[in-house]
């Protein structure tokens, strides 16, 4: 069955599912094939540097030490947080534009994270750092724009209301492919192929979204199951398309840095035809812009300095899911106190792995969009059933 773990009631999923997604396989996409080529990060050194900074006191949600750390965060990335980017952040949070981020600015960012960052799950961490999770929400673009999501949800409901008229799985696949490529095209991203697969995922090496074959079958007749299925399909398709957009923006950002097709391919393994599109002058992202800063955050996680950590997160999620399955089976077969204890430990391990997974910048972004889709799709269906 094709399903999404429901909002706020997610449980441990089996190993063929990516937690909280809609049956998405937990494995690395083509953009993370070069992990072993990459250098480690400098987190320890940076932490020590932060500890030596003078403590700055200013009223707000952050304590003085957090304010100091947040200001340093921006200072250590001058090529990303240019004056242009900093000024856009300051305008977004309502502080006067100036050359650098100060205590009032980071407190305002933290307040924005506390209020705006909790509208959809996963909620943003309140730390005053407008980093790779905060920037895509603060400066919505492409498929992440709320108005576009609203349009997509309405169009998907129309398609799904006429699902039976499409008759065959192939006709339904083509209808969904046309729908998602319409939106990708409107935001300047090359068309994807849409086909069936063992799980639901986007593969940048072939520029293909894979969706389980069950998604294209007739809809369930039982109302609750039908609701789950249609919500899951609507959310999953767009979620994976957002990953395609992320991959294209990464290639366009690297093109803007002056990298060649071969260099971009070596770093990302993205399909070469797509890289050629990203290299076109009109598609390149200029260094120092907000669009480039957002793409750099996704790049760091998938292909750059943070990619070894990303690899570990995916590996632990797989391992934790397998451990949960085994513990659950043992408990069900032989419900002893010891098996119950092992089961509870497996649940906690999986929850921790799931939280780390949701915190990956590219997933944090895509799941925020998924959550908005679920809420809007359910609201639209409820409204369509109301008398008026």
N, C-alpha and C positions, 0 to 999 in steps of 0.2 A: 504494500500500500504506500502511496505517496503522501507524506505528511510533514508538517512542521510542528516542532514542540511548541505548545501554545505559550503566549505571552504570560510571564510571571508564574508559570507552572511547569518550567522545564525540569526534566528529570535526567538521570544518567541515560545516555543513548548507547546503542551497540557500536561495535568497532567500525562498521561501514558508514557511520554517520558522523558528521561534524556537529558538535554540540550546538543546539540552538538554531542551526540552519535547518534545511529541509532535506535530510538524508544526504548531506554532502560528504564525500569521502575525505578523510583526514590524511592528506598527503601533500607534498610540495608540488607547486606548479612549476612550469618551465622557467619562471623568473628567478628561481632559487637554486638553480643547478650549479652555480659557481661558488657555493659556500666555502669550499676548502681553499679557494684562491684568496680569500679576504683576510685582512688583518684584524686583530682584536681591537676592542674599544679601550678608551682611556678613563673609564668611569671612576676608578679608584683615585687616579691623579686629580681628576676634576673635583671629586668630593673633598680631597684634602685642600685644594685651592679654595673651595667655597668656605671651608671652615676657618680660613685665615682672613676672610673679608670682614670689614667693619659691620657691626650690627646696626640696622636702620629701623627706627621705630616710626610707625605711622598707623593711624587708626584704620581698621578694616578687618576682613575675615582671616587674614594671615598673621602669624606672629612675626616678630622681628627677624628671627632666623630664616623663616620661610621667605620673607621679603628679600633678604640679602641673597639667598640662593636663587630666587627668581630673576633678580636683576643680573646676576652673574650669568645665568642661562643665556640671556640675550647677548651679553657682551662677548661670550666665548664663540658666538657664531656670527661674526660681522658680515660675512659674505651672504648669509641667508637673511639676517635681520638688518637689511639696508635701511636707510632713512625712509625710503618709499614704503617699505613693508611696515616699519615701526609706526609711521604716520597713519597708515591704514588701520592698524590695530588700535591706536589711540583714538581715532575718530569712532571706531566701532564700539569702544567701551565708554566714550564720552569724556575723554580727557584732552587737554589742549595738545595739538601736534608739536613735537619738538624733536631734537636730534637723537635722543636716547630714551630708553625706558627708565623711569624713576619709581620711587616707592608708591606714589599715588597711582601710577599706571598699572603696576602689577596687582595692587589691591583691586583696581577696577576690573582687570582681567579675571581675577579670582571671583569677584562678584558676578561677572558675566557667566563664568563656568558654573557657579552655584545655581543661578536662575535659569539661564538659557540651556546650559549643558545637562539639565535634568529633565528636559522635555521628552526625550526619547532614550531608550536603552541602547547600548550601555551608557550610563551616566558618566560625565566627564569628572576627572579628578580635579579638585579645587586646589590649585597650586600656584596660580598666577603666571604660569608658563604657557603662552600660546604656541604650543608645539604641534606635532603631526596629528594629534587627535582633535585639538581645539580649532586649528585654522580651517579645516574643511567644513566645520559647522558654522564658524563665524563668517566665513566668506564662501557661501554656497556657490557651486559652479557645476555645469554639466548636468549629469543625471542626479546630482545632489540637491538641485533647486526644488524647494517645496512645491512651487506652482507646477513644475513639470511632473512631479510625483502625483499630484492631484489629477492631472490630465491622464497620465498613464493608468491610474487606478480606474478611472471612468471607462477608458477604452478597453481595459481588460475585462471589466464586468460585462461590457457589451459582447465581447467575444465569447465569454463563458456562458452568457445567457443563451447564446446560439450554438453552443458546443455540439449538441446532438445533430444540428443541421449540417455540420461539417462532415459527418458520417464516418470518416476513416481517421486513424492515427496520423497518417501522412498529411491529410488535409489540415488537421489541427496543428501539426508541427509547422507547416508552411505559414499558417495564420500567425502563430506565435513568433516565428522568425521574422516575418514582415513587420510585426508590431515592435519588436525590440530593436530591429535595425532602423526603423523609422526614428526612434528616439536617439539612438547612437548617431545616426547621420545628422540629426538636427544639432547635435553638440560637437560635431566635427570629428567623430571617431569612426574608423573604417568598419564596414559591416562584418559581423561575425557569422560563422556557420553555427547552426543549431542542429544537434543530432542526439540520438539516444546513447546512454552510457550506463555503466554499473552504478555510478553515483552522480550527484549534481556538482559540477565544477566548471571553472573556466580554465582553459589551457592556452597560455600565450604562445607556445611553440607552434601550434596549429591554428591559432586564433579561432577556437571553437568552444562553444558552451555545450556541455554534456548534461542532459537531463534524463532521469530514469524513464524507461519506456512506459511505466505505469502512468506517468503524467499525461500521456496522450490518449489513454483509453477512455471509455465512457465514464461519466461522473457517477459517484455512488448515489444510490437512491435514498439512502437514509439521510435526513436533513443535516444532522450534526456532522456526519462524515463528509457529506458534500461540502459543507461550509469549511471544514478543515482542509479538504483537498484544494478547493479553489483559492483559498487564502494562501496556502502553501505555494501553489504554482505561481500565483501573482507575485509573491514576495521573492521566491527563489530566482525566477527569470531575471528580474531587475537587479537583484543582488549580484548575480554572476556577471551581468552586463556592466555593473559598476566596476568590477574587477578588470574587465576589459578596458574600461576608460582609464583606470589607474595605470594599467600597463602602457597605454598609449601616451599618457601624460608623462610618464617616466621617460619613455623614448624621446619624446619631444623636448623634455628638459635637458637630456643628455645631448641632443642635437643642438640645442641652444648654447651649450658649452663648447661646441665645436668638434664633438666627437664624430668619427666616421661611422659608416654603416657597420663595418667589421668590429669596431670598438664597442659600439652599442650592443651588437649581437653577443660579443664575448661577455659583456657584463650582465646581460638580461636574458639571453636565449630567446627573445621575442622573434616571431616569424619575420623573415627578412623583407617580405613585401610590405609589412606594416612599418618596419623601420624606415623604408624608403618614403612612405607617406609622412612619417614624423620628421624626416629631414627636409621636407619642403619648407621654404622660408615662411610661408603663412601659418605653418603648424608649429614651428619651433617656439619654445618658451624662453623668453629673454631672462638671463640671470639677473637676480636682484628684484624680480617682480613677485607679487603674491602668488601667482599661478605657479611659478617655478619653485617657490618656497614650499608650497603644498606638495608638489610632485617630489621634491627632495626628501620630504618626510616619509613618503611611501617607499622611495628608493632605498633610503637608509635601512628600513626594516626588511625589505625583500632582497636587496642586492648589495647593500653597502655595509657599513660598520656594524650595524645591529643584526645583520642576517644570521650569524651563528646563534644568537639568542633565539631568533625566530625559528630556526631549525630545531632547537632544543624544545621550544614550546610545542611544536607540532608532534615531535617524537614523544614527549611526555603525555600529550593528550591521547595519542594512540595507545600508549602503554597503560594509562589510567583507565581507558575504556575497556581494554582487554581484562585488566584486573577486576574491574567492576563486574563484567560479565561472568567471570569465573567465580567470584565471591557470591554473586546472586544465585548462580546455579547450585553452588555448594549449599547455601542456606536453604534453598527450596527443597533440595534433595534430602538434607539432613539438618533440620533446624536446631542445632545445639547452641548453647551460649557462646562457644568459641567461634562457630561459624557466623553467628549474629554479630559478634565483635569484629570479625574480619570484614564482614559486609559493610558495617558502619564505617570502618576505616577506609574501605575502598570508595565509598560514597564521598567522604571528605577529600580523599585524594583527587577524585574526579572533579569535584567542585573547584578545587584549587587550580587544576589544569585548565578547566573551562574558563575560569576568570582570567588566567594568563593569556589564553587564546583570544578572548574578547578584547583584551587590552592591546593586541597588536594593532598598530596604526591602520593598516589596510582593512583589517576585519572590524575594528571599532567603527570606521567610516561606513563600511558596507552594511553592518548590522544596525547602525543608526537609521540608515535608509530603509532597511527591511522593517524595522519597528514602526517607522512612520507609515509605510505601505500597509502593514497589518492593521494599524489603527484606522487609517482612512478607508481601507477596503471594507472593514467590518462596519464602520459608520455608514458608508454608502449603501451597503446591503440592508442595514437596519432601516435606513431612511426610505428605501424603495419599498419596504414592506408596510410602512406606516400609511394610514389613510390620509388623504390630503385633497 
